[in-house]
């Protein structure tokens, strides 16, 4: 077999492995970071451990509100119930309604 045919064969095998679900290093890193994330479990956001970025995944929560949630949590301790978010200035009932079933308290 000529060198060119070998190169074509190797390229085809590599392409086939990628299409068949080959694992890339970036996929492995992403999977590990998702597995380590204590704040998100099954699409839920644990408001007691979530980072600012994770809190911003909640509908109606921007950067400023996320910072207020973290500051309140650090000043008063962990939330006991999801509706305790209403104690945070700037977080209203509408945020809880929009995120029903997405907020976890652990």
Rosetta blueprint (number, residue, H / E / L):
1 X L
2 X L
3 X H
4 X H
5 X H
6 X H
7 X H
8 X H
9 X H
10 X H
11 X H
12 X H
13 X H
14 X H
15 X H
16 X H
17 X H
18 X H
19 X H
20 X L
21 X L
22 X L
23 X L
24 X L
25 X H
26 X H
27 X H
28 X H
29 X H
30 X H
31 X H
32 X H
33 X H
34 X H
35 X H
36 X H
37 X L
38 X L
39 X L
40 X E
41 X E
42 X L
43 X L
44 X E
45 X E
46 X E
47 X L
48 X L
49 X L
50 X L
51 X L
52 X H
53 X H
54 X H
55 X H
56 X L
57 X L
58 X L
59 X L
60 X L
61 X L
62 X L
63 X H
64 X H
65 X H
66 X H
67 X H
68 X H
69 X H
70 X H
71 X H
72 X H
73 X H
74 X H
75 X H
76 X H
77 X L
78 X L
79 X L
80 X L
81 X L
82 X H
83 X H
84 X H
85 X H
86 X H
87 X H
88 X L
89 X L
90 X L
91 X L
92 X L
93 X H
94 X H
95 X H
96 X H
97 X H
98 X H
99 X L
100 X L
101 X L
102 X L
103 X E
104 X E
105 X L
106 X L
